[in-house]
Amino acid sequence: MQIYLARNNQQAGPYTVEQLNQMLASQQVLLTDLAWHQGMTKWKALGELTQGKLVYEPTGYISSTPTYNPNPFQENSEVSLNKQQSQTELAPISSRVLAKIIDMLLWLPAAYIPMTYLKPEQLQQLVDIQAKMQSKVSAAEATKLQEQFIMMFPMEAWQMMGLYIVIMLAIQGFLVFKSGQSIGKKLAKIKIVDMNNGQQVSGNRSFLIRSVLFTLFTIISLPLFPLFSLIDYIFAINQNRQTLHDKLAKTKVIKQ
């Protein structure tokens, strides 16, 4: 029987039952450490397997010659962690920026759709309104110009724009829920995983927190979008290359 141990996200092993019992006796291994061996469906605390005793006696196990390892985690954790890091190489910032740009470009048609409902003379009127809105006007005048801007587009234009946004959210959400990859991340060959174990995370964390809530906050602070994006990626200058929205969702991005 080969038993694997884990403590503080560091894995060690495999060990025989005899090795495990010797390490329990010398307190090299604790009852709070996690353990797994063939036949178990998930990792469990050693204390749960031994029922609080310092001896593990699995049913039907036949003893073998013990080989004692005095420092299991110190000796084996580095190998385990190096193996894990090689399997989950962090995505470079350039790949993340590329994925972000691709995903943002996919939203541009939403802004272009209403324009297709305007006639050439209406487009010129629209340009004039935008120019006035950018000039120094009173709050009342600005509100009036905004109303004129909105009223220039027929209801069908706004409906088609809303439909495109809903479809894109559904597509991106489905992809992220399924594989941890938006369209941009698929093309950049990177994916979202849990910051601790490198496993795929739930859609609530990978999509709702990282994408939807963060995008809504960005829209609210649209005038500060360039500065906000810069601050977000400044956070990625760390060992795990986690941006601000990664930290909020407790995720990281790795190469596929």
N, C-alpha and C positions, 0 to 999 in steps of 0.2 A: 504494500500500500504506500503510495506517495502522497505526502501531505504538504500543502503549500500554506505559508503564513503571510499575513499582511499587517502592517502597522504604519499609520500616518502616510497612507498611499504608497508605501514601499513594500514590495513583495519579495519574499525569500523562499527558498526551497528548490526542489522537493526534499522532504525528510521522511524517514521511517517512523513508526510509532515509538520505537525505542529511543531514537534521537529526540523526538518531541518530548517524551517523558523525562529524559535526562535534562533537557533545557528547561522544562517546567520546574523540576526539582531545584535547579541552580538559579532560578528566576531570570534566566536569559530570555525566557518567553513568559508572557503574562496571560492570565485568564481573560483579560480584556482584548487581547490580540485576536484577529480574525483568522479562521482556518477553513480550508477547503480540500476535499479529496474526492476521488471518483465515487459516484453514488449519491453525492450531495447535489441538491438543486440550486443552492446559493451559499455564499460565505456566511459563517456563523462565528460568534465569539467562542473561544476555547472553553470558557466557563460553562457555556450552554452544552457543549459536547461532553465535557467531563462531569457535568452536574455539580460544579463547584469544587471538585477535587483536583489535586495536582497530578493526577494520573489519567491518561486517556486509554480506555479499554474498549475499542470497537468490537461489536459482536462478530464472532466468527474469524477474527484475525489470528494468524499463526505467526509466532515470534520469529524474527530473523536476527542475524548478527548485527549488533549496533555499531555505528560509527559516529562518534560524538563531534559535533561542531559547536565550539564554545561561544562564538559570536555570529549567530545566523544573520541578523539584519545588517550588521556592519560589513560582513564579508559579501553578502549576496545582494544587498539593496542597490549597490552601484551598478552591478551587471544588469539587474532588473530594470533600473531606471534608464540606463543607457539604451537597453533594448526597446523600452517603451518610447523614449525620445526619438529613436530611429524610425519607429513605426508611426509616430505622430509628429512629424516635422512641422514646425510652425510656418504659417504662410508668410512670405515676405510682404512688406508694406506695399511694394509696387503692385503685387497681384491683388491686394485688397483694394487699392485705389482704382485699378483697372476694373474690377468687379463693380465697384461703386459707380463709376462713370457709366458703365454699360446699363446698370439698373436705372440710373437717372435718365439716360437717353430714352429708355422705354416709356417714360412718362411724358415726353415732349408731344406726342400726338394728341394727348388730352388737351393741351393748350392750343393746338393748331385746329382741332375739329370745329370749334365755333366760327373760326375765320372762313371756313368753306361755305358758310350760310350767308355771307355778306356779298353784296354787289360791289363793283369797283369804286363807285362813288361813295358807298358806305365805308369802304376801307379808308378812303381819304378823310372822311369825317372822324373815323376812329383815331387816326393819326393825330388829327387836330385836337381831339379831346385829351389824348394822352399827353400831348405837348403842354396843354393848359394845366393838366393835373401835376405836371412836373415843375411848373412855374410857381411863384409865390402867390398863393391865393388864400382867401379866408377859409375858415372851417366850413362855413355855410356854402361857399362856392365849391369847395372840394366835394362836399356831400352831393351837391346837385350834379357835378360832373360825373361822379361815380354812378349815380342813378341813370344818367344819360348813357353811360358806357354799358351798363347792364341791359337797359331797354333796347339797345341797338340789336341785340341778338334775339332771335326767336326762341320760344320755349323748346323747340325740337333740338336746337343747338346744345342747350344745357343738358337735355335728356341724353343725347348721344355722348356728350362729354362724361356725364355721370356713369353711363353704361360702360364706357371704356375703362374708367377707373375701377369699377366693380369687377370687371373681367380680369384686369391686370392684378388686382389684389387677390382674386381667387386663384389665378395661375401661380403667382409668386408664393402665396400661402401654401398651396398644395405641394409645391416643390420643396419648400423649406420644411414643412411638416414631414414629408416623406424621406428626404435625404439630407436635410441641413444645408441645402444649396438653393440660392435664388438663380435666376437665369444668368446673371452676371458672374456669380461664383462658379456655376457649372462651366462656363466658358473660360474662366480663369483657373479652373481645376483646383479649387479650394473649398472647404466646407466648415460648418459650425459644429463644435463639440463642447462637451462639458469641460470646464476649466480644471477640474480635479482628476477625473478618471479618463478623459479623452473619448468618452462614449457619446452617442447621439443624444441630444437633449429634447425635451418636450417642445411642442409647437408654441406653447405659451411663452417660453423663454426665448426660443430661437426666432419667432416671428412677431408675436404680439408686443413683447417688450423691446426687442432689438429694432424692429422695423416699424410697426404701426405707431406705437406710442412715441418713439423717437422721431418719426417723420412728422407726426402731428405737432410735437414741440418745435420742430424746425420750421414748420409752416407758420406757427404763431409768432416765432422770432425771425421771420423772413428777412427783414433788413439786416439782421446780424448773422445771416447764414454763412458768409465766408469766414467770419471770425469764429463762429461756433464750430464749423467743420474743422478749422485749424486746431482749436482746443481739443476737439474730440480725438484727433489723430496724434496730438502731442502726448496724450495718455498712452499711446502705443509704444512709446520709447521706454520699454521696460522688458524684463526677462521673458514674460509671456506674451508680449506684443498685444496687450489688451487695450482697445480703445475705451472711451468712456461708456459707450453702450454695451461693450463686452462686460465691463465690470458690473454694470447694473444687472445684467442678465446672468452673470457668473458663467460666461462662456469664453472660448477662445477660437481662433480660426487656424486650421492646419491645411497642409497640402493634401490633396485627395489621394 
